[in-house]
Amino acid sequence: MRIFAAAIAVLTLMVAFAGRTQASPTPVPGGANQASGVSGAITGELFNGKLRLRKMSLTPTTDLGDNYLVFSTLIANGTKTNRVVLLEAHLADADGVTLNQRAGDPVGGPCTLAPGAACRNSFRFKITDPQFKPVKVLVQELGNGPQPVFRVNLTPANSQG
């Protein structure tokens, strides 16, 4: 008799919960492996809590018949300790297609910065497809553990995100 009563109780609970709908899962913001970071216009100043990028520019140039875009920036140490800074950059179009900096770049390599000190850095991107229209430069620090990335927007319409 006890088994029958327990079975009735279980069936009653199952019927009660069967009418309820399950909440849909909350989507994870961003994409797979998206890094946290800061975004802003190339004409502005970006600070990720450790480093500051300012006086940014993207300039076309030609070298031995090849076309390049050169992203240049002034990097400042925003911490209270000395910091060795080595950055990596990627140039992205509106579809998310990216170009990596050329081997051997950044021009100038890593720099050691005292608190508040700055250095100049440049990154060259070889442009082989004349249809490639960059909209963003992604800059990340190598070393010093995980750091927020910089998303430098090249167009005014894209400067908010």
N, C-alpha and C positions, 0 to 999 in steps of 0.2 A: 504494500500500500504506500509505503514511503517513497519507493521508486516512482510509482505512478504520480504522486503529488509533486515530486521534484521535476518530473518530465513536463507536467502541466505548467509549472512555474517557469521553466526554461522556455517552453513554447510561447507562453504569454509574453515574456520579455522579448523574444524574437519578433513576434507580431508587432509589439509596441515600437521597436526600433526599426522595423522594416519600412514603416511609413515615413521615416525621417530621411531627408536627403543629406548626403555628405557634402561638406564644404569643399569647394574646389581648391586645389593646392595654390599657394601663393607663389607666383613666378619669382625667380631670382632676378634682381635687377641687373642690367648690363648683359654682357655676353659671357661666353665661356672664357675663363681666365682673364677677364677684364681687370686691369690694374686700376687702383684708386689714383686720383691725381687732380690737378687743377687745369682749367681751360681759360684761355683768354686770347685777345687779339695780338697780332704780331707788333702792333703799334703800342702795346701796353707794357706792363711789368707784371711778371708772374712770380709768386712765392709759394713754395710747397712746404714751408715750415723748416726747411734746412738750407735750400739754395734759392737764389733770386736770379731770374733771367730778365735782362732789359737790353735796350738798344738792339733789338732783333731786326734782321733784314734777310731777304731772299733775293739773290742777284744772279741773273744768267751770265754765263761765261763760256768761252770756247778754249779748248786746249788740244792742240794737235788734230784739229778737225772734229773733235768730239764735243757735243753740247752738254753742259753741266748747269745745275742750279746749286748755288752755294748759300747755305743757311749760316749766318753769323750771329753771335750773341755775346754779350758781356755777362759773365757768371760771377755772382758774389756769394760769399759764405755768410749765411744768416745765423750761424750758431756761435756759441761762446768758446769753441775749441778749434784748434787747427784741423783742417779737413783736406784730404787728398781727393780730388774730384776728377773722375773720368766719365764722360757722357757718351751715349750712343744715340743716334737719331735715325728716324725713318720718315720718309715723305709719303703722304697718303693722298689719294684722289677721293672723289665723292662716293665711289663704290667700295672704298676700303682697300683698294689695291695699293700696296706699298712698295717703295723703293728703299733699299738699304743704302747707307753711306758707303762710299767706295773704300776698299781695303786700304789701310794705311792712314785713313782719316779717323778722327778729327785732326785737322791741321793744328798743330800746337800740342796735341796729346794731353796727358793728364797734367793738372796743375795742383800745387800745394798752396792752400789759402789759409792765412791767419784769419781770425774773426773779423768780419767786415771787409776783408780784402777781396779783390776781383781779378779775373783774367779773361782774356778773349779766347773764343773757340769758334771754329768754322767746320762745317761738314759739307762735303761735295757729293752730289747725286748725279750720276750719269743718266742723261735723258736719251733713250734710244727710240721711244715711240713719240712722234710729234703730236699724237692725240692725247697724251697724258697731261691732265690738268690738275695740278696739286691744289688741295684745299686746306691741308693741315700738316704740320710737322710734329711728330711725336718724339719727345726727348726724355730719356731715362738715364738715371745714374747707375753705373756699374760699381759694384762694391758697396761698402758701408751698410750692408743689409738691405732689406726691401725698403724702397723709398717711393713716395708719390711721384707719378710721372707728370710731365708737362705736355699739354695738348695746345699747340700754338696754332690758332686759326688764322688762315691767310686771307680770307675774304670777309668783308663786313657782315654779310648775311649769315655767316657761320661763326661769328665771334661770341655767341652766347653759349655754345655747348660743344 
